[in-house]
């Protein structure tokens, strides 16, 4: 593995991005009446995972990085809850 110079080099971000694409694909089959409720909320939470990993990567302090990585983890739990 080479030097990590971008958030896109992080395996966690790559997997989170794949996860968001999967959620978008899966939610296309949801009923139309869910478009502005569960579908949108689920998609926002899924996208939030990779977004917060990227933002955390850009932060300078360990404390700030951990805050955004923790938010990303929370978004995963949000998707899990919504999927149940």
HTML snippet that shows the backbone in 3Dmol.js (N, CA, C, O; Angstrom):
<script src="https://3Dmol.org/build/3Dmol-min.js"></script>
<div id="view" style="width:600px;height:400px;position:relative"></div>
<script>
const pdb = `
ATOM      1  N   UNK A   1       0.843  -1.182   0.000  1.00  0.00           N
ATOM      2  CA  UNK A   1       0.000   0.000   0.000  1.00  0.00           C
ATOM      3  C   UNK A   1       0.883   1.239   0.000  1.00  0.00           C
ATOM      4  O   UNK A   1       1.839   1.335   0.770  1.00  0.00           O
ATOM      5  N   UNK A   2       0.556   2.176  -0.863  1.00  0.00           N
ATOM      6  CA  UNK A   2       1.319   3.412  -0.975  1.00  0.00           C
ATOM      7  C   UNK A   2       0.939   4.402   0.105  1.00  0.00           C
ATOM      8  O   UNK A   2       0.105   4.132   0.969  1.00  0.00           O
ATOM      9  N   UNK A   3       1.572   5.544   0.030  1.00  0.00           N
ATOM     10  CA  UNK A   3       1.306   6.617   0.981  1.00  0.00           C
ATOM     11  C   UNK A   3      -0.107   7.173   0.765  1.00  0.00           C
ATOM     12  O   UNK A   3      -0.555   7.343  -0.369  1.00  0.00           O
ATOM     13  N   UNK A   4      -0.777   7.445   1.847  1.00  0.00           N
ATOM     14  CA  UNK A   4      -2.128   8.004   1.793  1.00  0.00           C
ATOM     15  C   UNK A   4      -2.007   9.517   1.677  1.00  0.00           C
ATOM     16  O   UNK A   4      -1.506  10.186   2.581  1.00  0.00           O
ATOM     17  N   UNK A   5      -2.475  10.042   0.549  1.00  0.00           N
ATOM     18  CA  UNK A   5      -2.378  11.484   0.310  1.00  0.00           C
ATOM     19  C   UNK A   5      -3.743  12.143   0.153  1.00  0.00           C
ATOM     20  O   UNK A   5      -3.853  13.369   0.147  1.00  0.00           O
ATOM     21  N   UNK A   6      -4.780  11.323   0.027  1.00  0.00           N
ATOM     22  CA  UNK A   6      -6.132  11.838  -0.174  1.00  0.00           C
ATOM     23  C   UNK A   6      -7.117  10.952   0.575  1.00  0.00           C
ATOM     24  O   UNK A   6      -6.842   9.780   0.832  1.00  0.00           O
ATOM     25  N   UNK A   7      -8.251  11.515   0.918  1.00  0.00           N
ATOM     26  CA  UNK A   7      -9.280  10.700   1.576  1.00  0.00           C
ATOM     27  C   UNK A   7      -9.716   9.544   0.681  1.00  0.00           C
ATOM     28  O   UNK A   7     -10.171   8.514   1.178  1.00  0.00           O
ATOM     29  N   UNK A   8      -9.582   9.705  -0.619  1.00  0.00           N
ATOM     30  CA  UNK A   8      -9.977   8.631  -1.541  1.00  0.00           C
ATOM     31  C   UNK A   8      -9.028   7.439  -1.472  1.00  0.00           C
ATOM     32  O   UNK A   8      -9.352   6.364  -1.978  1.00  0.00           O
ATOM     33  N   UNK A   9      -7.865   7.614  -0.854  1.00  0.00           N
ATOM     34  CA  UNK A   9      -6.923   6.511  -0.645  1.00  0.00           C
ATOM     35  C   UNK A   9      -7.334   5.631   0.538  1.00  0.00           C
ATOM     36  O   UNK A   9      -6.866   4.499   0.663  1.00  0.00           O
ATOM     37  N   UNK A  10      -8.197   6.146   1.393  1.00  0.00           N
ATOM     38  CA  UNK A  10      -8.623   5.396   2.587  1.00  0.00           C
ATOM     39  C   UNK A  10      -9.581   4.281   2.212  1.00  0.00           C
ATOM     40  O   UNK A  10     -10.575   4.513   1.524  1.00  0.00           O
ATOM     41  N   UNK A  11      -9.285   3.072   2.663  1.00  0.00           N
ATOM     42  CA  UNK A  11     -10.170   1.932   2.396  1.00  0.00           C
ATOM     43  C   UNK A  11     -11.543   2.183   3.009  1.00  0.00           C
ATOM     44  O   UNK A  11     -12.561   1.820   2.419  1.00  0.00           O
ATOM     45  N   UNK A  12     -11.581   2.797   4.179  1.00  0.00           N
ATOM     46  CA  UNK A  12     -12.861   3.094   4.830  1.00  0.00           C
ATOM     47  C   UNK A  12     -13.723   3.992   3.946  1.00  0.00           C
ATOM     48  O   UNK A  12     -14.928   3.771   3.822  1.00  0.00           O
ATOM     49  N   UNK A  13     -13.104   5.015   3.326  1.00  0.00           N
ATOM     50  CA  UNK A  13     -13.864   5.899   2.436  1.00  0.00           C
ATOM     51  C   UNK A  13     -14.325   5.146   1.193  1.00  0.00           C
ATOM     52  O   UNK A  13     -15.466   5.309   0.760  1.00  0.00           O
ATOM     53  N   UNK A  14     -13.457   4.329   0.617  1.00  0.00           N
ATOM     54  CA  UNK A  14     -13.808   3.555  -0.579  1.00  0.00           C
ATOM     55  C   UNK A  14     -15.008   2.643  -0.310  1.00  0.00           C
ATOM     56  O   UNK A  14     -15.931   2.560  -1.120  1.00  0.00           O
ATOM     57  N   UNK A  15     -14.980   1.965   0.832  1.00  0.00           N
ATOM     58  CA  UNK A  15     -16.088   1.076   1.200  1.00  0.00           C
ATOM     59  C   UNK A  15     -17.356   1.867   1.486  1.00  0.00           C
ATOM     60  O   UNK A  15     -18.450   1.446   1.109  1.00  0.00           O
ATOM     61  N   UNK A  16     -17.217   3.000   2.145  1.00  0.00           N
ATOM     62  CA  UNK A  16     -18.380   3.847   2.438  1.00  0.00           C
ATOM     63  C   UNK A  16     -19.001   4.364   1.143  1.00  0.00           C
ATOM     64  O   UNK A  16     -20.224   4.454   1.030  1.00  0.00           O
ATOM     65  N   UNK A  17     -18.171   4.698   0.179  1.00  0.00           N
ATOM     66  CA  UNK A  17     -18.670   5.160  -1.110  1.00  0.00           C
ATOM     67  C   UNK A  17     -19.429   4.036  -1.819  1.00  0.00           C
ATOM     68  O   UNK A  17     -20.508   4.260  -2.367  1.00  0.00           O
ATOM     69  N   UNK A  18     -18.868   2.841  -1.806  1.00  0.00           N
ATOM     70  CA  UNK A  18     -19.559   1.682  -2.406  1.00  0.00           C
ATOM     71  C   UNK A  18     -20.889   1.424  -1.692  1.00  0.00           C
ATOM     72  O   UNK A  18     -21.892   1.086  -2.320  1.00  0.00           O
ATOM     73  N   UNK A  19     -20.874   1.590  -0.377  1.00  0.00           N
ATOM     74  CA  UNK A  19     -22.082   1.385   0.425  1.00  0.00           C
ATOM     75  C   UNK A  19     -23.173   2.371   0.014  1.00  0.00           C
ATOM     76  O   UNK A  19     -24.333   1.986  -0.133  1.00  0.00           O
ATOM     77  N   UNK A  20     -22.808   3.635  -0.170  1.00  0.00           N
ATOM     78  CA  UNK A  20     -23.785   4.646  -0.571  1.00  0.00           C
ATOM     79  C   UNK A  20     -24.364   4.325  -1.946  1.00  0.00           C
ATOM     80  O   UNK A  20     -25.568   4.467  -2.159  1.00  0.00           O
ATOM     81  N   UNK A  21     -23.527   3.900  -2.870  1.00  0.00           N
ATOM     82  CA  UNK A  21     -24.006   3.513  -4.204  1.00  0.00           C
ATOM     83  C   UNK A  21     -24.980   2.340  -4.085  1.00  0.00           C
ATOM     84  O   UNK A  21     -26.006   2.307  -4.764  1.00  0.00           O
ATOM     85  N   UNK A  22     -24.653   1.382  -3.221  1.00  0.00           N
ATOM     86  CA  UNK A  22     -25.538   0.237  -2.991  1.00  0.00           C
ATOM     87  C   UNK A  22     -26.888   0.684  -2.428  1.00  0.00           C
ATOM     88  O   UNK A  22     -27.934   0.222  -2.882  1.00  0.00           O
ATOM     89  N   UNK A  23     -26.866   1.576  -1.448  1.00  0.00           N
ATOM     90  CA  UNK A  23     -28.111   2.064  -0.830  1.00  0.00           C
ATOM     91  C   UNK A  23     -28.958   2.803  -1.860  1.00  0.00           C
ATOM     92  O   UNK A  23     -30.177   2.635  -1.893  1.00  0.00           O
ATOM     93  N   UNK A  24     -28.327   3.613  -2.695  1.00  0.00           N
ATOM     94  CA  UNK A  24     -29.073   4.304  -3.757  1.00  0.00           C
ATOM     95  C   UNK A  24     -29.736   3.294  -4.692  1.00  0.00           C
ATOM     96  O   UNK A  24     -30.904   3.444  -5.050  1.00  0.00           O
ATOM     97  N   UNK A  25     -28.997   2.282  -5.077  1.00  0.00           N
ATOM     98  CA  UNK A  25     -29.534   1.261  -5.980  1.00  0.00           C
ATOM     99  C   UNK A  25     -30.679   0.500  -5.316  1.00  0.00           C
ATOM    100  O   UNK A  25     -31.727   0.287  -5.925  1.00  0.00           O
ATOM    101  N   UNK A  26     -30.475   0.099  -4.083  1.00  0.00           N
ATOM    102  CA  UNK A  26     -31.489  -0.647  -3.337  1.00  0.00           C
ATOM    103  C   UNK A  26     -32.759   0.170  -3.150  1.00  0.00           C
ATOM    104  O   UNK A  26     -33.865  -0.347  -3.305  1.00  0.00           O
ATOM    105  N   UNK A  27     -32.599   1.443  -2.818  1.00  0.00           N
ATOM    106  CA  UNK A  27     -33.762   2.275  -2.499  1.00  0.00           C
ATOM    107  C   UNK A  27     -34.553   2.696  -3.741  1.00  0.00           C
ATOM    108  O   UNK A  27     -35.661   3.218  -3.615  1.00  0.00           O
ATOM    109  N   UNK A  28     -34.004   2.479  -4.923  1.00  0.00           N
ATOM    110  CA  UNK A  28     -34.763   2.760  -6.147  1.00  0.00           C
ATOM    111  C   UNK A  28     -36.037   1.921  -6.199  1.00  0.00           C
ATOM    112  O   UNK A  28     -37.025   2.326  -6.811  1.00  0.00           O
ATOM    113  N   UNK A  29     -36.016   0.769  -5.566  1.00  0.00           N
ATOM    114  CA  UNK A  29     -37.161  -0.124  -5.571  1.00  0.00           C
ATOM    115  C   UNK A  29     -38.173   0.150  -4.469  1.00  0.00           C
ATOM    116  O   UNK A  29     -39.177  -0.555  -4.368  1.00  0.00           O
ATOM    117  N   UNK A  30     -37.928   1.161  -3.641  1.00  0.00           N
ATOM    118  CA  UNK A  30     -38.864   1.490  -2.571  1.00  0.00           C
ATOM    119  C   UNK A  30     -40.154   2.058  -3.162  1.00  0.00           C
ATOM    120  O   UNK A  30     -40.142   2.610  -4.262  1.00  0.00           O
ATOM    121  N   UNK A  31     -41.256   1.926  -2.442  1.00  0.00           N
ATOM    122  CA  UNK A  31     -42.521   2.495  -2.908  1.00  0.00           C
ATOM    123  C   UNK A  31     -42.419   4.009  -3.099  1.00  0.00           C
ATOM    124  O   UNK A  31     -41.671   4.680  -2.388  1.00  0.00           O
ATOM    125  N   UNK A  32     -43.165   4.533  -4.049  1.00  0.00           N
ATOM    126  CA  UNK A  32     -43.139   5.979  -4.357  1.00  0.00           C
ATOM    127  C   UNK A  32     -43.496   6.829  -3.141  1.00  0.00           C
ATOM    128  O   UNK A  32     -42.948   7.918  -2.973  1.00  0.00           O
ATOM    129  N   UNK A  33     -44.396   6.354  -2.300  1.00  0.00           N
ATOM    130  CA  UNK A  33     -44.805   7.149  -1.135  1.00  0.00           C
ATOM    131  C   UNK A  33     -43.681   7.314  -0.104  1.00  0.00           C
ATOM    132  O   UNK A  33     -43.802   8.120   0.818  1.00  0.00           O
ATOM    133  N   UNK A  34     -42.603   6.564  -0.252  1.00  0.00           N
ATOM    134  CA  UNK A  34     -41.460   6.692   0.657  1.00  0.00           C
ATOM    135  C   UNK A  34     -40.404   7.657   0.127  1.00  0.00           C
ATOM    136  O   UNK A  34     -39.417   7.920   0.814  1.00  0.00           O
ATOM    137  N   UNK A  35     -40.591   8.189  -1.080  1.00  0.00           N
ATOM    138  CA  UNK A  35     -39.576   9.026  -1.721  1.00  0.00           C
ATOM    139  C   UNK A  35     -39.112  10.190  -0.843  1.00  0.00           C
ATOM    140  O   UNK A  35     -37.914  10.468  -0.776  1.00  0.00           O
ATOM    141  N   UNK A  36     -40.031  10.864  -0.176  1.00  0.00           N
ATOM    142  CA  UNK A  36     -39.654  12.038   0.608  1.00  0.00           C
ATOM    143  C   UNK A  36     -39.555  11.748   2.096  1.00  0.00           C
ATOM    144  O   UNK A  36     -39.511  12.670   2.910  1.00  0.00           O
ATOM    145  N   UNK A  37     -39.520  10.485   2.447  1.00  0.00           N
ATOM    146  CA  UNK A  37     -39.353  10.141   3.851  1.00  0.00           C
ATOM    147  C   UNK A  37     -38.209   9.137   4.005  1.00  0.00           C
ATOM    148  O   UNK A  37     -37.044   9.527   4.075  1.00  0.00           O
ATOM    149  N   UNK A  38     -38.536   7.876   4.056  1.00  0.00           N
ATOM    150  CA  UNK A  38     -37.509   6.868   4.323  1.00  0.00           C
ATOM    151  C   UNK A  38     -36.418   6.849   3.254  1.00  0.00           C
ATOM    152  O   UNK A  38     -35.236   6.768   3.588  1.00  0.00           O
ATOM    153  N   UNK A  39     -36.786   6.920   1.993  1.00  0.00           N
ATOM    154  CA  UNK A  39     -35.794   6.858   0.915  1.00  0.00           C
ATOM    155  C   UNK A  39     -34.780   7.988   1.047  1.00  0.00           C
ATOM    156  O   UNK A  39     -33.574   7.744   1.037  1.00  0.00           O
ATOM    157  N   UNK A  40     -35.258   9.213   1.169  1.00  0.00           N
ATOM    158  CA  UNK A  40     -34.346  10.352   1.279  1.00  0.00           C
ATOM    159  C   UNK A  40     -33.494  10.276   2.537  1.00  0.00           C
ATOM    160  O   UNK A  40     -32.293  10.546   2.491  1.00  0.00           O
ATOM    161  N   UNK A  41     -34.098   9.916   3.650  1.00  0.00           N
ATOM    162  CA  UNK A  41     -33.365   9.851   4.912  1.00  0.00           C
ATOM    163  C   UNK A  41     -32.290   8.768   4.865  1.00  0.00           C
ATOM    164  O   UNK A  41     -31.168   8.975   5.326  1.00  0.00           O
ATOM    165  N   UNK A  42     -32.640   7.629   4.313  1.00  0.00           N
ATOM    166  CA  UNK A  42     -31.690   6.524   4.190  1.00  0.00           C
ATOM    167  C   UNK A  42     -30.520   6.912   3.291  1.00  0.00           C
ATOM    168  O   UNK A  42     -29.365   6.630   3.610  1.00  0.00           O
ATOM    169  N   UNK A  43     -30.819   7.553   2.179  1.00  0.00           N
ATOM    170  CA  UNK A  43     -29.767   7.984   1.255  1.00  0.00           C
ATOM    171  C   UNK A  43     -28.873   9.037   1.881  1.00  0.00           C
ATOM    172  O   UNK A  43     -27.652   8.976   1.736  1.00  0.00           O
ATOM    173  N   UNK A  44     -29.459  10.000   2.574  1.00  0.00           N
ATOM    174  CA  UNK A  44     -28.647  11.043   3.226  1.00  0.00           C
ATOM    175  C   UNK A  44     -27.711  10.441   4.266  1.00  0.00           C
ATOM    176  O   UNK A  44     -26.543  10.821   4.356  1.00  0.00           O
ATOM    177  N   UNK A  45     -28.229   9.501   5.049  1.00  0.00           N
ATOM    178  CA  UNK A  45     -27.399   8.867   6.075  1.00  0.00           C
ATOM    179  C   UNK A  45     -26.260   8.075   5.438  1.00  0.00           C
ATOM    180  O   UNK A  45     -25.132   8.109   5.929  1.00  0.00           O
ATOM    181  N   UNK A  46     -26.549   7.366   4.351  1.00  0.00           N
ATOM    182  CA  UNK A  46     -25.511   6.574   3.677  1.00  0.00           C
ATOM    183  C   UNK A  46     -24.425   7.468   3.092  1.00  0.00           C
ATOM    184  O   UNK A  46     -23.239   7.160   3.214  1.00  0.00           O
ATOM    185  N   UNK A  47     -24.809   8.559   2.467  1.00  0.00           N
ATOM    186  CA  UNK A  47     -23.839   9.494   1.888  1.00  0.00           C
ATOM    187  C   UNK A  47     -23.033  10.181   2.990  1.00  0.00           C
ATOM    188  O   UNK A  47     -21.862  10.508   2.796  1.00  0.00           O
ATOM    189  N   UNK A  48     -23.656  10.395   4.134  1.00  0.00           N
ATOM    190  CA  UNK A  48     -22.997  11.055   5.251  1.00  0.00           C
ATOM    191  C   UNK A  48     -21.775  10.277   5.740  1.00  0.00           C
ATOM    192  O   UNK A  48     -20.824  10.873   6.247  1.00  0.00           O
ATOM    193  N   UNK A  49     -21.794   8.974   5.594  1.00  0.00           N
ATOM    194  CA  UNK A  49     -20.664   8.162   6.066  1.00  0.00           C
ATOM    195  C   UNK A  49     -19.386   8.581   5.338  1.00  0.00           C
ATOM    196  O   UNK A  49     -18.408   8.972   5.975  1.00  0.00           O
ATOM    197  N   UNK A  50     -19.391   8.500   4.010  1.00  0.00           N
ATOM    198  CA  UNK A  50     -18.175   8.853   3.260  1.00  0.00           C
ATOM    199  C   UNK A  50     -17.859  10.346   3.367  1.00  0.00           C
ATOM    200  O   UNK A  50     -16.691  10.734   3.384  1.00  0.00           O
ATOM    201  N   UNK A  51     -18.885  11.175   3.438  1.00  0.00           N
ATOM    202  CA  UNK A  51     -18.659  12.621   3.559  1.00  0.00           C
ATOM    203  C   UNK A  51     -17.926  12.964   4.849  1.00  0.00           C
ATOM    204  O   UNK A  51     -17.008  13.784   4.845  1.00  0.00           O
ATOM    205  N   UNK A  52     -18.324  12.348   5.940  1.00  0.00           N
ATOM    206  CA  UNK A  52     -17.679  12.635   7.226  1.00  0.00           C
ATOM    207  C   UNK A  52     -16.287  12.034   7.310  1.00  0.00           C
ATOM    208  O   UNK A  52     -15.415  12.589   7.978  1.00  0.00           O
ATOM    209  N   UNK A  53     -16.065  10.910   6.646  1.00  0.00           N
ATOM    210  CA  UNK A  53     -14.705  10.366   6.586  1.00  0.00           C
ATOM    211  C   UNK A  53     -13.811  11.352   5.832  1.00  0.00           C
ATOM    212  O   UNK A  53     -12.690  11.626   6.261  1.00  0.00           O
ATOM    213  N   UNK A  54     -14.299  11.880   4.722  1.00  0.00           N
ATOM    214  CA  UNK A  54     -13.528  12.858   3.944  1.00  0.00           C
ATOM    215  C   UNK A  54     -13.252  14.114   4.761  1.00  0.00           C
ATOM    216  O   UNK A  54     -12.129  14.617   4.775  1.00  0.00           O
ATOM    217  N   UNK A  55     -14.271  14.615   5.436  1.00  0.00           N
ATOM    218  CA  UNK A  55     -14.078  15.827   6.230  1.00  0.00           C
ATOM    219  C   UNK A  55     -13.120  15.583   7.387  1.00  0.00           C
ATOM    220  O   UNK A  55     -12.292  16.440   7.698  1.00  0.00           O
ATOM    221  N   UNK A  56     -13.223  14.433   8.021  1.00  0.00           N
ATOM    222  CA  UNK A  56     -12.297  14.097   9.093  1.00  0.00           C
ATOM    223  C   UNK A  56     -10.861  14.024   8.610  1.00  0.00           C
ATOM    224  O   UNK A  56      -9.940  14.464   9.298  1.00  0.00           O
ATOM    225  N   UNK A  57     -10.677  13.469   7.428  1.00  0.00           N
ATOM    226  CA  UNK A  57      -9.337  13.370   6.846  1.00  0.00           C
ATOM    227  C   UNK A  57      -8.706  14.753   6.680  1.00  0.00           C
ATOM    228  O   UNK A  57      -7.498  14.917   6.856  1.00  0.00           O
ATOM    229  N   UNK A  58      -9.526  15.739   6.343  1.00  0.00           N
ATOM    230  CA  UNK A  58      -9.030  17.092   6.076  1.00  0.00           C
ATOM    231  C   UNK A  58      -8.710  17.871   7.353  1.00  0.00           C
ATOM    232  O   UNK A  58      -8.033  18.897   7.300  1.00  0.00           O
ATOM    233  N   UNK A  59      -9.184  17.396   8.477  1.00  0.00           N
ATOM    234  CA  UNK A  59      -8.936  18.119   9.733  1.00  0.00           C
ATOM    235  C   UNK A  59      -7.505  17.908  10.202  1.00  0.00           C
ATOM    236  O   UNK A  59      -6.889  16.879   9.924  1.00  0.00           O
ATOM    237  N   UNK A  60      -6.989  18.898  10.916  1.00  0.00           N
ATOM    238  CA  UNK A  60      -5.592  18.848  11.349  1.00  0.00           C
ATOM    239  C   UNK A  60      -5.393  18.180  12.701  1.00  0.00           C
ATOM    240  O   UNK A  60      -4.403  17.475  12.894  1.00  0.00           O
ATOM    241  N   UNK A  61      -6.291  18.382  13.622  1.00  0.00           N
ATOM    242  CA  UNK A  61      -6.082  17.820  14.955  1.00  0.00           C
ATOM    243  C   UNK A  61      -6.712  16.430  15.078  1.00  0.00           C
ATOM    244  O   UNK A  61      -7.724  16.124  14.446  1.00  0.00           O
ATOM    245  N   UNK A  62      -6.099  15.624  15.890  1.00  0.00           N
ATOM    246  CA  UNK A  62      -6.608  14.264  16.150  1.00  0.00           C
ATOM    247  C   UNK A  62      -8.035  14.323  16.692  1.00  0.00           C
ATOM    248  O   UNK A  62      -8.889  13.524  16.309  1.00  0.00           O
ATOM    249  N   UNK A  63      -8.280  15.274  17.581  1.00  0.00           N
ATOM    250  CA  UNK A  63      -9.602  15.432  18.183  1.00  0.00           C
ATOM    251  C   UNK A  63     -10.656  15.708  17.108  1.00  0.00           C
ATOM    252  O   UNK A  63     -11.721  15.090  17.111  1.00  0.00           O
ATOM    253  N   UNK A  64     -10.366  16.624  16.200  1.00  0.00           N
ATOM    254  CA  UNK A  64     -11.309  16.940  15.122  1.00  0.00           C
ATOM    255  C   UNK A  64     -11.507  15.748  14.194  1.00  0.00           C
ATOM    256  O   UNK A  64     -12.633  15.452  13.796  1.00  0.00           O
ATOM    257  N   UNK A  65     -10.418  15.063  13.848  1.00  0.00           N
ATOM    258  CA  UNK A  65     -10.528  13.882  12.995  1.00  0.00           C
ATOM    259  C   UNK A  65     -11.465  12.849  13.637  1.00  0.00           C
ATOM    260  O   UNK A  65     -12.378  12.336  12.990  1.00  0.00           O
ATOM    261  N   UNK A  66     -11.226  12.562  14.897  1.00  0.00           N
ATOM    262  CA  UNK A  66     -12.033  11.562  15.597  1.00  0.00           C
ATOM    263  C   UNK A  66     -13.504  11.961  15.674  1.00  0.00           C
ATOM    264  O   UNK A  66     -14.387  11.106  15.592  1.00  0.00           O
ATOM    265  N   UNK A  67     -13.765  13.248  15.829  1.00  0.00           N
ATOM    266  CA  UNK A  67     -15.144  13.720  15.881  1.00  0.00           C
ATOM    267  C   UNK A  67     -15.880  13.364  14.581  1.00  0.00           C
ATOM    268  O   UNK A  67     -16.999  12.853  14.622  1.00  0.00           O
ATOM    269  N   UNK A  68     -15.264  13.630  13.448  1.00  0.00           N
ATOM    270  CA  UNK A  68     -15.920  13.349  12.167  1.00  0.00           C
ATOM    271  C   UNK A  68     -15.993  11.853  11.889  1.00  0.00           C
ATOM    272  O   UNK A  68     -16.972  11.386  11.307  1.00  0.00           O
ATOM    273  N   UNK A  69     -14.974  11.091  12.295  1.00  0.00           N
ATOM    274  CA  UNK A  69     -15.032   9.645  12.108  1.00  0.00           C
ATOM    275  C   UNK A  69     -16.121   9.044  12.994  1.00  0.00           C
ATOM    276  O   UNK A  69     -16.767   8.068  12.611  1.00  0.00           O
ATOM    277  N   UNK A  70     -16.323   9.618  14.162  1.00  0.00           N
ATOM    278  CA  UNK A  70     -17.395   9.164  15.052  1.00  0.00           C
ATOM    279  C   UNK A  70     -18.762   9.493  14.462  1.00  0.00           C
ATOM    280  O   UNK A  70     -19.690   8.692  14.575  1.00  0.00           O
ATOM    281  N   UNK A  71     -18.897  10.642  13.843  1.00  0.00           N
ATOM    282  CA  UNK A  71     -20.149  11.006  13.174  1.00  0.00           C
ATOM    283  C   UNK A  71     -20.428  10.032  12.038  1.00  0.00           C
ATOM    284  O   UNK A  71     -21.572   9.624  11.837  1.00  0.00           O
ATOM    285  N   UNK A  72     -19.388   9.655  11.291  1.00  0.00           N
ATOM    286  CA  UNK A  72     -19.543   8.681  10.205  1.00  0.00           C
ATOM    287  C   UNK A  72     -20.068   7.350  10.756  1.00  0.00           C
ATOM    288  O   UNK A  72     -20.951   6.728  10.166  1.00  0.00           O
ATOM    289  N   UNK A  73     -19.521   6.934  11.879  1.00  0.00           N
ATOM    290  CA  UNK A  73     -19.977   5.697  12.514  1.00  0.00           C
ATOM    291  C   UNK A  73     -21.441   5.821  12.927  1.00  0.00           C
ATOM    292  O   UNK A  73     -22.219   4.881  12.766  1.00  0.00           O
ATOM    293  N   UNK A  74     -21.810   6.976  13.457  1.00  0.00           N
ATOM    294  CA  UNK A  74     -23.200   7.208  13.837  1.00  0.00           C
ATOM    295  C   UNK A  74     -24.136   7.123  12.642  1.00  0.00           C
ATOM    296  O   UNK A  74     -25.252   6.619  12.759  1.00  0.00           O
ATOM    297  N   UNK A  75     -23.687   7.612  11.497  1.00  0.00           N
ATOM    298  CA  UNK A  75     -24.501   7.527  10.286  1.00  0.00           C
ATOM    299  C   UNK A  75     -24.707   6.078   9.863  1.00  0.00           C
ATOM    300  O   UNK A  75     -25.773   5.723   9.359  1.00  0.00           O
ATOM    301  N   UNK A  76     -23.696   5.241  10.064  1.00  0.00           N
ATOM    302  CA  UNK A  76     -23.868   3.812   9.771  1.00  0.00           C
ATOM    303  C   UNK A  76     -24.947   3.201  10.658  1.00  0.00           C
ATOM    304  O   UNK A  76     -25.764   2.406  10.193  1.00  0.00           O
ATOM    305  N   UNK A  77     -24.948   3.571  11.927  1.00  0.00           N
ATOM    306  CA  UNK A  77     -25.975   3.077  12.838  1.00  0.00           C
ATOM    307  C   UNK A  77     -27.355   3.599  12.442  1.00  0.00           C
ATOM    308  O   UNK A  77     -28.359   2.904  12.601  1.00  0.00           O
ATOM    309  N   UNK A  78     -27.397   4.821  11.928  1.00  0.00           N
ATOM    310  CA  UNK A  78     -28.659   5.388  11.455  1.00  0.00           C
ATOM    311  C   UNK A  78     -29.218   4.567  10.289  1.00  0.00           C
ATOM    312  O   UNK A  78     -30.409   4.258  10.252  1.00  0.00           O
ATOM    313  N   UNK A  79     -28.346   4.218   9.340  1.00  0.00           N
ATOM    314  CA  UNK A  79     -28.782   3.369   8.219  1.00  0.00           C
ATOM    315  C   UNK A  79     -29.247   2.008   8.725  1.00  0.00           C
ATOM    316  O   UNK A  79     -30.253   1.474   8.257  1.00  0.00           O
ATOM    317  N   UNK A  80     -28.521   1.461   9.666  1.00  0.00           N
ATOM    318  CA  UNK A  80     -28.894   0.165  10.230  1.00  0.00           C
ATOM    319  C   UNK A  80     -30.299   0.242  10.855  1.00  0.00           C
ATOM    320  O   UNK A  80     -31.149  -0.611  10.600  1.00  0.00           O
ATOM    321  N   UNK A  81     -30.517   1.249  11.654  1.00  0.00           N
ATOM    322  CA  UNK A  81     -31.825   1.423  12.289  1.00  0.00           C
ATOM    323  C   UNK A  81     -32.933   1.577  11.264  1.00  0.00           C
ATOM    324  O   UNK A  81     -33.993   0.965  11.396  1.00  0.00           O
ATOM    325  N   UNK A  82     -32.695   2.392  10.244  1.00  0.00           N
ATOM    326  CA  UNK A  82     -33.710   2.617   9.218  1.00  0.00           C
ATOM    327  C   UNK A  82     -33.991   1.362   8.413  1.00  0.00           C
ATOM    328  O   UNK A  82     -35.115   1.153   7.956  1.00  0.00           O
ATOM    329  N   UNK A  83     -32.981   0.527   8.236  1.00  0.00           N
ATOM    330  CA  UNK A  83     -33.182  -0.687   7.465  1.00  0.00           C
ATOM    331  C   UNK A  83     -33.992  -1.729   8.238  1.00  0.00           C
ATOM    332  O   UNK A  83     -34.612  -2.609   7.641  1.00  0.00           O
ATOM    333  N   UNK A  84     -33.982  -1.624   9.547  1.00  0.00           N
ATOM    334  CA  UNK A  84     -34.781  -2.556  10.346  1.00  0.00           C
ATOM    335  C   UNK A  84     -36.258  -2.192  10.285  1.00  0.00           C
ATOM    336  O   UNK A  84     -37.085  -2.866  10.898  1.00  0.00           O
TER     337      UNK A  84
END
`;
const viewer = $3Dmol.createViewer("view");
viewer.addModel(pdb, "pdb");
viewer.setStyle({}, {cartoon: {color: "spectrum"}});
viewer.zoomTo();
viewer.render();
</script>
